[in-house]
Amino acid sequence: MNIFLHEFKQKIRSVFIWSFSIALLILVFLSLFQSFASQSNMVSELMASFPRELLVAFGMVDMDWSNILGFFALLFVFCQICLAIQAANYGFSLVSIEESEWTADFLLSKPVSRIRIMSAKLLAALAALTITNAVVWVVSFPLIKLFDAGQVYQWKSVILLLSSVSIFQLFFLSVGMFISLLVRRVRSVTPFSMGLVFGLYILNAFGDMIGEKSLEILSPFKHFAPGYIVNHAAWDFPLMMISVGIILIALLGSYVLYQHRNISSAV
């Protein structure tokens, strides 16, 4: 329990920064909706002037910006990127921070098994991500209602979109943790997390642009595409199960790798 509390306290400041930033993003973006809705024809003509490949790359295709749900789906693409970076940061730093700060040998000298250490660290990261997730939920509903311009829409799509966040976060947390245990040492978390997030985002965009459907199975940005969820009021279940499968493999692999990892000593 002490490990959990220590790890959680270490993330409090980060959680506050990420939660506040995403909440501010949602507020600022949704506050622009009424302006876009009132000039929907001009916006549609502007979008039509861009190459379709560019719109696909940024997840802006087949979205009705004059509708609050379509506008929120566009906004949510940027929220997903922020949520993914936060989760990947936690995943890559979960174990590697002890090694980079030369405290891993001290921690492992305690009468606590590696499985308990890993589990406590993982639960602390999940608790931190859950707080950010909760903030997204708490902020989204009243702001959508505040700026919806009196439109009628289905809350089911919003609930499904927000419900996808937990699995989406866990994907980047688990994959980041797994990759960090595959490499010898992670000296800086940022290049790894940014590379993972934008690499998978670009892979999703690249697959859509060239029409190569086989690439979509690798990217959670495709598994939980906001446009699809809003337009169909449902998840793409087969793709979602791929994310779940990758999460389970990454978590199991991480425990196995951590059990057999050689930890460098500070002396």
C-alpha angles and dihedrals in degrees: 000000000000089000090051093050092046092050093045093050089051089059100044095094092046091049091052093050095047094043093048092046094050092045090051090048091054092047095049095043096047091046087066094055099091091053091052093044092052090052098037094134093054091045091050091052090049092051091048089058092061121083111264090232090061092050091049091050091056096041092247100125123110092010124134105216091187088067119075093224093051089049091048090050090056090049091049092062088067091043089054091054091052093046091048094052091050093049093045090050090055092045096051093044096044095094104001095065090067090053096044091050092043094237098113095092090051091051094047092050089068119096092258125109121241090242091058091046092051093045093050092049092047093049091050091053091047091050091051092049091047090058091054089046090052091051090053090052095046094047099041101058100052093040093051089050091046095053102030093105090225094298122156115233143150117268088201091079092052092048092049091047093051092043090060091064095081094056091040092054093045090053094060093038094053097040091047091051092048094050092047089057092049094058123068096239136352105215094176125022098200100070091049096047094044091047092051096046099043092037091059092041092052090045089055092047092045092050092051093046095054094034093239102151094184090072094060093071090071100053127072087200085072095039090058102027106170092214092056094046093050096043095046100029086225143082122255090249100194091051091044090055089054088058090049091049092050090049092052093047092047093049094047091044091050093054091048093048093046091051091057100034118125109226118210115232123236090227 
